[in-house]
Amino acid sequence: MSIISSTKLKIIKELKENPLHGYALAKKLGITISSIYTHLSELEQEGFVTYTVHKRRKTYELTEKGKKLLELLENQ
């Protein structure tokens, strides 16, 4: 049993490499825009991701808590 869903795990794995905006994440992972933003919002509420705004576009990245979660999950 995993702590988070497989989709959220895919998102944090993508964000481990580089900060990305929601559209790029959705495209890379092959999921809908609305779904990606729902997952990102939930990950943000839990403190695993944060974002910065540049020219009205949110760019998401992992927080330290998110990095620790990913490390924990990759070592299971």
N, C-alpha and C positions, 0 to 999 in steps of 0.2 A: 504494500500500500504506500502510495506517495503522499507527501505533505501537500503538494499542489497538483493541479491538473496537467496533463501532458501538453496542452496548448500553452499554458503559462510557463512551463518548463522550456518549451521551444523558444518562447519570447525572451526569457532571461538568458538563454544560451546565445541568442542572436545579439543581445545587448552587451554581452560580455566582451565581444570583439570591438564594437563601435556603437556610439550613440546613433540612434535612427529615429526618424519620424514615423508616425503610425502608418501612413500610406506605404512607405517602403517596407515596413515589417509585414503588413498584410500581403503585399505582393510577394515578398520572399517566402512567406509561410503558406501562401495559397488559401488565406481565409478572408472573410468579408471585412470591409472597413468597420462596420458597426460592431462586429465581434471583436476586432482587435482593440478598439477603443474601450469596450466593456472590460476586457481583460486588463488593459493598461490602467484603467481607473481603479480596478480592484487591487492590482499590484501596487499602485501608488498609495492607496488607502492603508495597505499593510506595511508600507515603508520600504518596499523592495525596489521600487523605481522612483525616479524624480524626473522632472523635465525643465527645460529652459525654453523661452519663447524668443524666436528671432524672426522678424517680418511675419508675424501672425502664425508661424508654424511652430508647433511643440516638438522638440527633439528630446527623446527619452533616453535615459541612461540608468545603469544600476547604481544603487546606493551601496554603502558598505554592508548594510544588512542583506541586500540582495546578493552581493558577491559571496558573503558567508553562506547564505542559503544554497547557492549554486555549488559551492565547494562541498558542502555537506551532502547534497544530492548526488554529485558526481562520485563521491567516495562510498556510496552505499554498496 
